[in-house]
Amino acid sequence: MIYNIDTYDNHIILLFDNYKYLIDTGSPVTIANSDRIEVFNTSYKTSTNYLGLTVEALSKSLGTNIDALIGGDILKNHIFKIDFKNKLFIILDKIDTNNKFIDIDLFMEIPIIEVEIDENRIRTFLDTGAKISYINSTYIENLKPIGRSQDFYPTVGTFETDIYRFPIIFNGLEIELTFGVLPIELEQTLSFGNTNGIIGNDIFSYYSITFDYENKKIYY
């Protein structure tokens, strides 16, 4: 199955029939206006309110209307590829094992990958709901910000952050990403998954990535 995607403020919006779905690997649950949703040829149970977040509130925060947020509870059931270059979201029956891959961990159905920053290997959430990446504030203490960005989080609402751009090592290859710093109360939640950062959608500027939750791998 092949679907078109749109990108709005660096968020991934899947275009399905006349519906618009936010693809969010950083959310463990799917949020919709009803208690079930038909997607990828399957009917799934959904939440209408998660941590106070509804579709209407999410649309307002995003600045564009969506019909649902598709989270890890649905995504884990499929092998899927995100291709920013061609603006495609592809459901696969099987993996091309000739592609390069890395092993991932999962915390509440949220993928975790390891990256290297300043010769330190750190665990980070791979979150397609994040328009920019985030890093623990200890890693940017000696850096100067290049600007500011506005973002939002369900339990906090809208916030602003200084942003920084610097290289990381992803599976032996150097790439540059834009990082913000989360509000203190959110930064503390990173420890739940023993992580120190979030890798957001900037990574898709470098790679098309295939997610295989069942076997805990991503291919690129």
Secondary structure by P-SEA (a helix, b strand, c coil): cbbbbbbcccbbbbbcccbbbbbcccccbbbccccccccccbbbbbbcccccccaaaaaaaaccccccccccccccccbbbbbcccbbbbbbcccccccbbbbbbbcccbbbbbbbcccbbbbbbbcccccbbbccccccccccccccccccccccccbbbbbbbbbbbcccbbbbbbbbbccaaaaaaccccccccccccccccccccccccccccccc
